Amino acid sequence: MSKNPGHTLPYSVSQNFLTSQKTLSRLLGKASLSPTDTVVEIGAGKGHITRALSSRCGQVISYEIDRRLWERLAGSLPGNVRLLCGDFLKAPLPQGPYKVFANIPFSRTTEILRRLTYAPNPPQAAWLILEWGAAKRFCGQPQETLASLALKPFFQLQIRCTIPREEFHPAPRVDAALLELRLRPQPQLSLSQRAAFAAFVSHHRQYGFFHTRALLTRRQVSTALRLAGLPQIERSGNMLYVQWLCLFRCWQQFGQKQK
């Protein structure tokens, strides 16, 4: 998947492909896909995942930005596949319920995740193949990151499996992972609070909760965590997502009024 529609790039530059039917069956077996699902694929590539999805789902909407790859696939896919030549990041998403399964270009991971998770109609679930390190970062392993904290109020995240680099063609420099995102039935924050939560996290990742610039007093921090049955903040400053959420809610209720 290259950056410019119609621009031809070598396969080694455009994408790392998965072609083994055994590997694809293993990965698709981790996804909750049914014959009634509409599934979006980002980067059809050589069509191996596209065809596998078509046999499991009701409709597949597959994007391919590289015109050469699109031309090779056009007309050769099953009837329930809609193959589009264009940039997924600029394309409209389905208006009804849908899921996503894709081996995404590693260089565009952050852009694609943001496009999906900040969409007015986000996917019910998504299974994305991306670099192992990126998957850990978005899941908040071994500790929470700005990226993981931005996602967790709205999505449940889990690394379903590791994919050794040798299973790709050409092989990337690092192993990959299958990252699962599931839309929470009830988000833990409203969309109107999203920007405020991000700002709250950024502020305290810079200054900590015991700095003079902290938005809550030490007593407020200690009391809020204790009443919620959560551990106090470690000396290292490492915090769980639930601690961040608890303290943000406390600030929304009490801290802003105090300031």
Secondary structure as the mmCIF struct_conf table of DSSP 4:
data_model
#
loop_
_struct_conf.conf_type_id
_struct_conf.id
_struct_conf.beg_label_comp_id
_struct_conf.beg_label_asym_id
_struct_conf.beg_label_seq_id
_struct_conf.end_label_comp_id
_struct_conf.end_label_asym_id
_struct_conf.end_label_seq_id
BEND BEND1 LYS A 3 ASN A 4
TURN_TY1_P TURN_TY1_P1 PRO A 5 GLY A 6
HELX_RH_AL_P HELX_RH_AL_P1 TYR A 11 SER A 14
STRN STRN1 PHE A 17 LEU A 18
HELX_RH_AL_P HELX_RH_AL_P2 GLN A 21 LEU A 28
TURN_TY1_P TURN_TY1_P2 GLY A 29 LYS A 30
BEND BEND2 ALA A 31 ALA A 31
TURN_TY1_P TURN_TY1_P3 PRO A 35 THR A 36
STRN STRN2 THR A 38 ILE A 42
TURN_TY1_P TURN_TY1_P4 GLY A 45 LYS A 46
BEND BEND3 GLY A 47 GLY A 47
HELX_RH_AL_P HELX_RH_AL_P3 HIS A 48 SER A 54
TURN_TY1_P TURN_TY1_P5 SER A 55 ARG A 56
BEND BEND4 CYS A 57 GLY A 58
STRN STRN3 GLN A 59 GLU A 64
HELX_RH_AL_P HELX_RH_AL_P4 ARG A 67 LEU A 73
TURN_TY1_P TURN_TY1_P6 ALA A 74 GLY A 75
BEND BEND5 SER A 76 LEU A 77
TURN_TY1_P TURN_TY1_P7 GLY A 79 ASN A 80
STRN STRN4 VAL A 81 CYS A 85
BEND BEND6 GLY A 86 GLY A 86
HELX_RH_3T_P HELX_RH_3T_P1 PHE A 88 LYS A 90
BEND BEND7 ALA A 91 ALA A 91
HELX_LH_PP_P HELX_LH_PP_P1 PRO A 92 PRO A 94
BEND BEND8 GLN A 95 GLY A 96
STRN STRN5 LYS A 99 ASN A 103
HELX_RH_3T_P HELX_RH_3T_P2 PHE A 106 ARG A 108
HELX_RH_AL_P HELX_RH_AL_P5 THR A 109 THR A 117
TURN_TY1_P TURN_TY1_P8 TYR A 118 TYR A 118
BEND BEND9 ALA A 119 ASN A 121
BEND BEND10 GLN A 124 GLN A 124
STRN STRN6 ALA A 125 GLU A 131
HELX_RH_AL_P HELX_RH_AL_P6 TRP A 132 CYS A 139
TURN_TY1_P TURN_TY1_P9 GLY A 140 GLY A 140
BEND BEND11 PRO A 142 GLN A 143
HELX_RH_AL_P HELX_RH_AL_P7 LEU A 146 LEU A 151
TURN_TY1_P TURN_TY1_P10 LYS A 152 PHE A 154
STRN STRN7 PHE A 155 ILE A 163
HELX_RH_3T_P HELX_RH_3T_P3 ARG A 165 GLU A 167
STRN STRN8 PHE A 168 HIS A 169
BEND BEND12 PRO A 170 PRO A 170
BEND BEND13 ARG A 173 VAL A 174
STRN STRN9 ALA A 176 LEU A 183
BEND BEND14 PRO A 185 GLN A 186
BEND BEND15 GLN A 188 LEU A 189
HELX_RH_3T_P HELX_RH_3T_P4 LEU A 191 GLN A 193
HELX_RH_AL_P HELX_RH_AL_P8 ARG A 194 TYR A 207
BEND BEND16 PHE A 209 HIS A 211
TURN_TY1_P TURN_TY1_P11 THR A 212 ARG A 213
BEND BEND17 LEU A 215 LEU A 216
HELX_RH_AL_P HELX_RH_AL_P9 ARG A 218 LEU A 227
TURN_TY1_P TURN_TY1_P12 ALA A 228 GLY A 229
HELX_LH_PP_P HELX_LH_PP_P2 PRO A 231 GLU A 234
TURN_TY1_P TURN_TY1_P13 ARG A 235 SER A 236
HELX_RH_AL_P HELX_RH_AL_P10 TYR A 241 CYS A 250
HELX_RH_PI_P HELX_RH_PI_P1 TRP A 251 GLY A 255
HELX_RH_AL_P HELX_RH_AL_P11 GLN A 256 GLN A 258
#
